[in-house]
Amino acid sequence: MAAKTAKRKRDIEKNYTAKQLAMKLRRLADCIEKGNRFQIQVAGERIVIPPDAVINIEHERSTSEEEVEFQIKWKR
């Protein structure tokens, strides 16, 4: 049996142009709709998101700004 490779903790943010983000969101939406896994590369690391991942939207507000996060979570 092959041993699992330990992955280091990671917390990064990657900025995209509106056009780049739209392309990624279209691919993601297609995979979600079809029940397929989604693959994306972020800052040099390929990530595979399973079709049963939990998707949620988070809204945060402070006195100076607001934020909307689209989150996708799954068990490793």
C-alpha positions in Angstrom: 0.0 0.0 0.0 1.4 3.4 -1.0 2.0 5.9 1.8 0.1 9.2 1.6 2.3 12.2 0.9 2.0 14.8 3.7 0.9 18.2 2.4 2.1 21.4 4.1 -0.4 23.8 5.4 -1.1 26.6 2.9 -3.1 29.8 3.1 -2.7 32.0 0.0 -4.9 34.4 -2.0 -4.5 34.7 -5.7 -5.9 37.7 -7.6 -7.3 37.3 -11.1 -8.6 39.6 -13.8 -12.4 39.7 -14.3 -11.9 37.7 -17.5 -9.7 35.1 -15.9 -12.2 34.7 -13.0 -15.2 34.4 -15.3 -13.4 31.6 -17.2 -12.6 29.7 -14.0 -16.2 30.1 -12.7 -17.7 28.9 -15.9 -15.5 25.7 -15.8 -16.4 25.3 -12.1 -20.2 25.7 -12.8 -20.0 23.2 -15.6 -18.4 20.6 -13.3 -20.8 21.3 -10.5 -23.8 20.9 -12.8 -22.5 17.7 -14.4 -21.4 16.2 -11.0 -17.7 16.0 -12.1 -14.6 16.8 -10.2 -13.0 20.2 -10.8 -9.3 20.7 -11.3 -7.6 24.1 -10.9 -4.0 25.2 -10.4 -3.4 27.9 -7.8 0.0 29.5 -7.4 1.7 26.5 -9.0 -0.2 23.7 -7.2 -2.8 21.6 -8.9 -5.9 21.0 -6.8 -8.6 18.5 -7.5 -12.0 19.2 -6.0 -14.3 16.2 -5.7 -17.9 16.4 -6.9 -19.3 15.9 -3.4 -17.5 18.9 -2.0 -19.6 21.3 0.1 -20.0 24.7 -1.5 -21.1 27.8 0.5 -21.1 31.6 0.2 -19.9 33.7 3.1 -20.6 37.4 3.6 -18.6 39.6 6.0 -19.0 43.3 6.8 -17.0 45.7 8.8 -17.3 49.5 9.1 -14.8 50.0 6.2 -15.4 47.1 3.8 -17.5 44.1 2.8 -16.4 40.7 1.5 -18.1 37.8 -0.3 -16.3 34.5 -0.3 -17.2 31.5 -2.4 -15.9 28.5 -0.4 -15.5 24.9 -1.4 -14.6 22.4 1.3 -14.0 18.6 1.3 -12.3 16.0 3.4 -8.8 14.8 2.4 
